[in-house]
Amino acid sequence: MDQRLWALAWPLMLTNLTVPLLGLVDTAVLGHLESPQYLGAVAVGANLFSILYWTFGFMRMGTTGLSAQAWGKRDEFAQIALLLRSIILATAIGLLLIAFHKPLISIGLTLMNPSERVAELAADYAAIRIWSAPAVLCQYTLVGWLIGTQFPRAPMIMLIVANSLNILLDMLFVTVLGWNSQGVAVATVIAEYSAAAIGFRLVLLRLPAGHSFSRALLGQLADYLRILQVNRYIMVRTIALLLVLAFFTAQGARQGDTILAANAVLLTFLLVISNGLDGFANAAEALIGEAVGKGSRRQFRVVVRTALRWSLWGSVLFTIAFVLGGRFLISLLTGIEEVRMTAWQYLPWLWMLPFAAVWGYLLDGVFIGATRTRDMQNTMLFSALIIFLPVWWLTTGWGNHGLWFSLISLMLARAVTMGWLFLSHTRHGRWFDAR
């Protein structure tokens, strides 16, 4: 199982790490301009699109769980039908986001409440970035299906090529042409469509042979509603998580552009942590889904133990890296002295993140693979509403330290609540119950 887990995890880890790598480059390119407002604008704009796009993150997570279970059952028709129907849904949702982008962006910026100049720059960024919506949501579906059918190298190729293109275009548009935050947006849109195109090509190579297109693959309206119904809990869970991160950004913005920019730098490292450790969680999704599809309780137990062991080692390595090299990494990302000094001040909170977050990341993978998505929703709502917000309110006198303490508390609350449910389901044998 160590070999199987790593065969899935290392390509997914490299794939996931290209995402924060892109954020690191965005931050480094903009962080060396004359004003922190450009960096703050992309931080606000990128956070807004995290909410818009990852609201529909079930197109990735739900597709992984369902396709993994179809893979475990060796049901080729179900695999192809799920892929086709999910792509149709993703494209339709992406076009709707473009159609209604003006009020969505306006509401988002109002809630985040950045300074007037940062809001203006963020609005320009968002007006360009929104055109990537269909490509992004199709990518979610393609990546989820490829992970579920245990072909992890395809997402790695797909996203590494696209993000490398994005990095090169960042440097061209911002450093050479001087387009600032708008250049970052244009580069991202081009890269997203490139990733989608590569993904479609790789999926065609992966499709089971001997199946021709038929009307039955498209299904009925009820089939699409069933996909949405299965994934509605992931949607609510994701919205809650992203609203927490948006709230975090907004509260940082209220403390000034320097705090906003410093938090943007540190949150970039949080993305590195989450995307790195998610490699093991994503591998667990595929293997847990396969175990549930086959009805193998033994494989389920072995996958959980193996993924837990490697996830903990990963969190230890991340902690050591940020303790020893945190200041150096911050200095690489920004040459603005006040932003750098402020980020250094809050660096110790970053040291705590890997161990606080690793439990929730891994259990997400287990619950997604087993399609126990309602549990994911309920634990996130509890952690956000009953833990995060009260802790933030009680620590407002701590300033930005209180904000970071609240974020750590959220992650620990998710670990405790999901861990309790995991033990309960295991004790009562509910993982393989029909739902």
C-alpha positions as CSV (number, residue, x, y, z in Angstrom):
1,M,0.0,0.0,0.0
2,D,3.0,2.3,0.5
3,Q,3.9,1.8,-3.1
4,R,0.3,2.3,-4.3
5,L,-0.1,5.4,-2.2
6,W,3.1,7.0,-3.4
7,A,2.5,6.0,-7.0
8,L,-0.7,8.2,-6.8
9,A,0.6,10.8,-4.3
10,W,3.9,12.0,-5.8
11,P,2.4,13.2,-9.2
12,L,-0.5,14.8,-7.4
13,M,1.9,16.4,-4.9
14,L,3.9,18.0,-7.8
15,T,0.6,18.9,-9.5
16,N,-0.7,20.6,-6.3
17,L,2.5,22.4,-5.6
18,T,2.5,24.1,-9.0
19,V,-0.6,26.0,-7.8
20,P,1.0,27.8,-4.9
21,L,4.2,28.1,-6.9
22,L,2.2,30.3,-9.3
23,G,1.0,32.3,-6.3
24,L,4.6,32.6,-5.1
25,V,5.6,34.0,-8.6
26,D,2.6,36.4,-8.6
27,T,3.6,37.6,-5.1
28,A,7.3,37.9,-6.0
29,V,6.7,39.8,-9.3
30,L,4.2,42.2,-7.7
31,G,5.9,42.4,-4.4
32,H,8.9,44.1,-6.0
33,L,6.9,46.9,-7.6
34,E,6.9,50.3,-6.1
35,S,3.6,50.0,-4.2
36,P,2.1,47.2,-2.0
37,Q,-1.3,48.1,-3.5
38,Y,-0.7,45.9,-6.6
39,L,0.1,42.9,-4.4
40,G,-3.0,43.7,-2.2
41,A,-5.2,44.0,-5.3
42,V,-4.2,40.5,-6.6
43,A,-4.6,39.1,-3.0
44,V,-8.1,40.5,-2.8
45,G,-9.0,39.5,-6.4
46,A,-7.5,36.0,-6.2
47,N,-9.4,35.4,-2.9
48,L,-12.6,36.5,-4.6
49,F,-12.0,34.0,-7.4
50,S,-11.2,31.3,-4.9
51,I,-14.7,31.9,-3.5
52,L,-16.4,32.0,-7.0
53,Y,-14.6,29.0,-8.4
54,W,-14.2,26.8,-5.3
55,T,-17.9,27.2,-4.5
56,F,-18.1,24.7,-7.3
57,G,-15.1,22.7,-6.2
58,F,-17.4,19.7,-5.9
59,M,-16.8,19.4,-9.7
60,R,-13.4,18.1,-8.6
61,M,-14.0,16.5,-5.3
62,G,-17.3,14.9,-6.0
63,T,-16.1,13.6,-9.4
64,T,-13.1,12.0,-7.7
65,G,-15.2,10.1,-5.2
66,L,-17.9,8.9,-7.7
67,S,-15.4,8.0,-10.4
68,A,-13.2,6.1,-7.9
69,Q,-16.2,4.0,-6.8
70,A,-17.1,3.3,-10.4
71,W,-13.5,2.4,-11.0
72,G,-13.6,0.0,-8.0
73,K,-16.8,-1.6,-9.5
74,R,-15.1,-1.8,-12.9
75,D,-18.2,0.0,-14.4
76,E,-16.9,1.6,-17.6
77,F,-20.2,3.0,-18.7
78,A,-20.6,4.8,-15.3
79,Q,-17.1,6.2,-15.6
80,I,-17.7,7.7,-19.1
81,A,-21.2,8.9,-18.3
82,L,-20.1,10.7,-15.2
83,L,-17.3,12.4,-17.0
84,L,-19.5,13.6,-19.9
85,R,-22.3,14.8,-17.6
86,S,-19.9,16.6,-15.3
87,I,-18.2,18.4,-18.2
88,I,-21.6,19.6,-19.4
89,L,-22.5,20.9,-15.9
90,A,-19.1,22.6,-15.5
91,T,-19.4,24.4,-18.8
92,A,-22.9,25.6,-18.1
93,I,-21.9,26.9,-14.6
94,G,-18.9,28.7,-16.0
95,L,-21.0,30.5,-18.6
96,L,-23.5,31.5,-15.9
97,L,-20.6,33.0,-13.9
98,I,-19.5,35.1,-16.8
99,A,-23.1,36.3,-17.5
100,F,-23.5,37.5,-13.9
101,H,-20.0,38.5,-13.1
102,K,-20.6,42.2,-12.5
103,P,-22.9,41.9,-9.5
104,L,-20.9,39.0,-8.1
105,I,-17.6,41.0,-8.3
106,S,-19.2,44.1,-6.9
107,I,-20.7,42.2,-3.9
108,G,-17.4,40.4,-3.2
109,L,-15.3,43.6,-3.2
110,T,-17.9,45.4,-1.0
111,L,-17.7,42.5,1.6
112,M,-13.9,42.5,1.5
113,N,-13.8,46.3,2.0
114,P,-10.2,47.0,0.8
115,S,-8.9,50.6,0.4
116,E,-10.3,52.6,-2.5
117,R,-7.2,52.2,-4.8
118,V,-6.8,48.5,-4.0
119,A,-10.5,48.0,-4.8
120,E,-10.1,49.7,-8.1
121,L,-7.1,47.6,-9.1
122,A,-8.9,44.4,-7.9
123,A,-12.0,45.2,-10.0
124,D,-9.8,45.6,-13.1
125,Y,-8.1,42.2,-12.3
126,A,-11.5,40.5,-11.7
127,A,-13.0,41.8,-14.9
128,I,-10.3,40.0,-16.9
129,R,-10.0,36.9,-14.7
130,I,-13.7,36.0,-14.9
131,W,-13.3,34.9,-18.6
132,S,-11.5,31.8,-17.4
133,A,-14.5,30.4,-15.6
134,P,-15.6,27.6,-18.1
135,A,-12.0,26.5,-18.4
136,V,-11.4,26.3,-14.6
137,L,-14.5,24.3,-13.9
138,C,-13.9,21.9,-16.7
139,Q,-10.4,21.4,-15.3
140,Y,-11.9,20.5,-11.9
141,T,-14.0,17.8,-13.6
142,L,-11.1,16.5,-15.7
143,V,-8.7,16.4,-12.8
144,G,-11.2,14.7,-10.4
145,W,-12.0,12.0,-13.0
146,L,-8.3,11.4,-13.7
147,I,-7.6,11.0,-10.0
148,G,-10.6,8.8,-9.4
149,T,-9.5,6.5,-12.3
150,Q,-6.0,6.4,-10.9
151,F,-4.1,8.2,-13.7
152,P,-2.4,10.9,-11.6
153,R,0.4,11.7,-14.0
154,A,-2.2,13.3,-16.4
155,P,-3.1,16.1,-14.0
156,M,0.6,16.6,-13.2
157,I,1.4,17.1,-16.9
158,M,-1.7,19.2,-17.4
159,L,-1.1,21.7,-14.6
160,I,2.6,21.8,-14.6
161,V,2.6,22.8,-18.3
162,A,-0.1,25.3,-17.8
163,N,1.3,26.9,-14.7
164,S,4.8,27.1,-16.2
165,L,3.2,29.0,-19.1
166,N,1.4,31.2,-16.6
167,I,4.7,32.0,-14.8
168,L,6.4,33.0,-18.1
169,L,3.5,35.2,-19.1
170,D,3.5,36.8,-15.6
171,M,7.1,37.8,-16.1
172,L,6.4,39.0,-19.7
173,F,3.3,41.0,-19.0
174,V,4.3,42.5,-15.6
175,T,8.1,42.8,-15.7
176,V,8.6,43.5,-19.4
177,L,5.3,45.1,-20.5
178,G,4.4,46.8,-17.2
179,W,0.8,45.7,-17.0
180,N,0.9,45.2,-13.2
181,S,-2.0,43.4,-11.7
182,Q,-3.9,43.3,-15.0
183,G,-1.0,41.4,-16.6
184,V,-1.3,38.7,-13.9
185,A,-5.0,38.3,-14.7
186,V,-4.4,38.0,-18.5
187,A,-1.6,35.5,-17.9
188,T,-3.9,33.4,-15.7
189,V,-6.8,33.3,-18.3
190,I,-4.5,32.1,-21.1
191,A,-3.0,29.5,-18.8
192,E,-6.4,28.2,-17.6
193,Y,-7.6,27.5,-21.2
194,S,-4.3,25.9,-22.0
195,A,-4.7,23.5,-19.0
196,A,-8.2,22.6,-20.1
197,A,-7.1,21.9,-23.6
198,I,-4.3,19.6,-22.4
199,G,-6.7,17.9,-20.0
200,F,-9.2,17.1,-22.6
201,R,-6.5,15.5,-24.7
202,L,-5.2,13.4,-21.8
203,V,-8.7,12.2,-20.9
204,L,-9.3,11.0,-24.5
205,L,-6.3,8.8,-24.1
206,R,-7.6,7.4,-20.8
207,L,-11.2,6.6,-21.8
208,P,-12.0,2.9,-21.9
209,A,-11.8,1.4,-25.3
210,G,-14.8,-0.1,-27.2
211,H,-17.3,2.5,-26.1
212,S,-18.9,4.8,-28.8
213,F,-21.0,7.9,-28.0
214,S,-24.6,7.2,-27.3
215,R,-27.6,9.1,-26.2
216,A,-27.7,7.1,-23.0
217,L,-24.3,8.6,-21.9
218,L,-25.9,12.1,-21.8
219,G,-28.6,10.9,-19.5
220,Q,-31.8,12.6,-18.3
221,L,-32.3,15.8,-16.3
222,A,-32.6,13.6,-13.2
223,D,-29.1,12.3,-13.7
224,Y,-27.7,15.9,-13.6
225,L,-29.8,16.7,-10.6
226,R,-28.5,13.6,-8.9
227,I,-24.9,14.7,-9.4
228,L,-25.7,18.1,-7.9
229,Q,-27.6,16.5,-5.0
230,V,-24.8,14.2,-4.1
231,N,-22.4,17.1,-4.1
232,R,-24.5,19.8,-2.5
233,Y,-22.9,19.1,0.9
234,I,-19.4,19.6,-0.6
235,M,-20.6,22.9,-2.0
236,V,-21.9,24.2,1.3
237,R,-18.7,23.0,3.1
238,T,-16.5,24.7,0.5
239,I,-18.5,28.0,0.6
240,A,-18.1,28.0,4.4
241,L,-14.3,27.5,4.2
242,L,-13.8,30.1,1.5
243,L,-16.0,32.6,3.4
244,V,-13.7,32.1,6.3
245,L,-10.6,32.9,4.2
246,A,-12.4,35.9,2.6
247,F,-13.3,37.1,6.1
248,F,-9.6,36.7,7.1
249,T,-8.5,38.8,4.1
250,A,-11.2,41.4,4.7
251,Q,-10.2,41.8,8.4
252,G,-6.5,42.1,7.4
253,A,-7.5,44.8,4.8
254,R,-9.2,46.8,7.6
255,Q,-5.9,46.9,9.4
256,G,-4.2,48.6,6.4
257,D,-2.6,47.8,3.1
258,T,0.7,46.6,4.8
259,I,-1.1,44.0,6.9
260,L,-3.1,42.9,3.9
261,A,0.1,42.4,1.8
262,A,1.9,40.7,4.7
263,N,-1.0,38.3,5.2
264,A,-1.1,37.6,1.4
265,V,2.6,36.5,1.6
266,L,2.0,34.2,4.5
267,L,-1.2,32.8,3.0
268,T,0.8,31.9,0.0
269,F,2.8,29.6,2.2
270,L,-0.4,28.1,3.6
271,L,-1.3,27.2,0.0
272,V,2.1,25.5,-0.3
273,I,1.3,23.5,2.9
274,S,-2.2,22.5,1.9
275,N,-1.4,21.6,-1.7
276,G,1.6,19.6,-0.6
277,L,-0.2,17.6,2.0
278,D,-3.2,17.2,-0.2
279,G,-1.1,14.9,-2.4
280,F,-1.6,12.2,0.2
281,A,-5.3,13.2,0.7
282,N,-6.0,13.0,-3.0
283,A,-4.3,9.6,-3.2
284,A,-6.5,8.5,-0.3
285,E,-9.6,9.7,-2.1
286,A,-8.9,7.4,-5.1
287,L,-7.9,4.4,-2.9
288,I,-10.7,4.8,-0.4
289,G,-13.2,5.2,-3.3
290,E,-11.9,2.0,-4.9
291,A,-12.2,0.2,-1.5
292,V,-15.8,1.3,-1.1
293,G,-16.6,0.3,-4.7
294,K,-15.1,-3.1,-4.2
295,G,-16.5,-3.5,-0.6
296,S,-13.1,-4.1,0.8
297,R,-12.9,-3.2,4.5
298,R,-9.4,-4.4,4.7
299,Q,-8.1,-2.1,2.0
300,F,-10.0,0.8,3.6
301,R,-8.2,0.3,6.9
302,V,-4.8,-0.1,5.3
303,V,-5.2,3.0,3.1
304,V,-6.1,5.1,6.2
305,R,-3.2,4.0,8.2
306,T,-0.7,4.4,5.4
307,A,-1.9,7.8,4.3
308,L,-1.9,9.0,8.0
309,R,1.7,8.0,8.5
310,W,3.0,9.8,5.4
311,S,0.8,12.9,6.0
312,L,2.3,13.3,9.5
313,W,5.8,13.0,8.1
314,G,5.0,15.6,5.5
315,S,3.7,18.0,8.2
316,V,6.9,17.6,10.2
317,L,9.0,18.4,7.1
318,F,7.0,21.5,6.3
319,T,7.3,22.8,9.9
320,I,11.1,22.3,9.9
321,A,11.3,24.1,6.5
322,F,9.4,27.2,7.7
323,V,11.1,27.4,11.1
324,L,14.6,27.3,9.4
325,G,13.8,29.2,6.2
326,G,10.7,31.3,6.8
327,R,12.5,34.6,6.9
328,F,14.5,33.9,3.8
329,L,11.4,32.8,1.9
330,I,9.5,35.9,2.9
331,S,12.5,38.1,1.7
332,L,12.3,36.3,-1.7
333,L,8.7,37.2,-2.1
334,T,8.8,40.9,-1.4
335,G,11.4,43.6,-1.3
336,I,9.1,46.1,0.3
337,E,10.7,46.6,3.8
338,E,7.5,47.3,5.7
339,V,5.7,44.3,4.3
340,R,8.7,42.0,4.9
341,M,9.1,43.2,8.5
342,T,5.4,42.8,9.2
343,A,5.3,39.3,7.7
344,W,8.3,38.3,9.9
345,Q,6.3,39.4,12.9
346,Y,3.5,36.9,12.2
347,L,5.8,34.1,11.0
348,P,5.4,31.9,14.2
349,W,1.8,31.3,13.3
350,L,2.9,29.8,10.1
351,W,5.1,27.3,12.0
352,M,1.9,25.9,13.7
353,L,-0.1,25.5,10.5
354,P,1.2,22.2,9.2
355,F,0.4,20.1,12.3
356,A,-2.9,21.9,12.9
357,A,-4.1,21.4,9.4
358,V,-2.8,17.9,8.4
359,W,-5.6,16.0,10.1
360,G,-8.4,17.9,8.3
361,Y,-6.7,17.5,4.9
362,L,-6.3,13.8,5.3
363,L,-9.8,13.2,6.6
364,D,-11.2,15.2,3.8
365,G,-9.7,12.7,1.4
366,V,-11.2,9.8,3.4
367,F,-14.7,11.3,3.5
368,I,-14.6,12.3,-0.2
369,G,-13.6,8.8,-1.3
370,A,-16.4,7.3,0.8
371,T,-18.8,10.1,-0.4
372,R,-19.6,11.0,3.2
373,T,-20.0,14.6,2.1
374,R,-22.7,15.6,4.6
375,D,-20.3,15.0,7.4
376,M,-17.7,17.3,5.7
377,Q,-20.4,20.0,5.5
378,N,-21.5,19.7,9.1
379,T,-18.0,19.7,10.7
380,M,-17.0,22.7,8.6
381,L,-20.1,24.7,9.6
382,F,-19.5,23.8,13.3
383,S,-15.9,24.8,13.1
384,A,-16.6,28.1,11.3
385,L,-19.7,29.3,13.2
386,I,-19.1,27.8,16.7
387,I,-15.3,28.0,16.9
388,F,-13.7,30.5,14.3
389,L,-16.1,33.4,14.7
390,P,-16.4,33.4,18.5
391,V,-12.6,33.0,18.9
392,W,-12.0,35.9,16.4
393,W,-14.5,38.1,18.3
394,L,-12.9,37.3,21.7
395,T,-9.4,38.1,20.4
396,T,-10.1,41.3,18.4
397,G,-7.9,43.1,20.9
398,W,-4.9,41.0,19.7
399,G,-5.1,42.6,16.2
400,N,-3.7,40.4,13.4
401,H,-2.4,37.9,16.0
402,G,-6.0,37.3,16.9
403,L,-6.9,36.7,13.3
404,W,-4.2,34.1,12.9
405,F,-5.1,32.4,16.2
406,S,-8.7,32.1,15.0
407,L,-7.5,30.4,11.8
408,I,-5.5,27.9,13.7
409,S,-8.5,27.2,16.0
410,L,-10.7,26.5,12.9
411,M,-8.2,23.9,11.7
412,L,-8.0,22.2,15.1
413,A,-11.8,22.2,15.4
414,R,-12.1,20.4,12.0
415,A,-9.5,17.9,13.1
416,V,-11.4,17.1,16.3
417,T,-14.9,16.9,14.8
418,M,-13.9,14.9,11.7
419,G,-11.8,12.6,13.8
420,W,-14.7,11.9,16.2
421,L,-17.0,11.1,13.2
422,F,-14.3,8.9,11.6
423,L,-14.0,6.8,14.8
424,S,-17.7,6.7,15.2
425,H,-18.3,5.4,11.6
426,T,-15.5,2.9,12.0
427,R,-16.8,1.6,15.3
428,H,-20.3,1.1,14.0
429,G,-19.3,-0.1,10.5
430,R,-21.0,2.7,8.6
431,W,-18.4,3.4,5.9
432,F,-19.9,0.8,3.6
433,D,-23.6,1.5,4.3
434,A,-25.8,2.2,1.3
435,R,-26.8,5.8,1.2
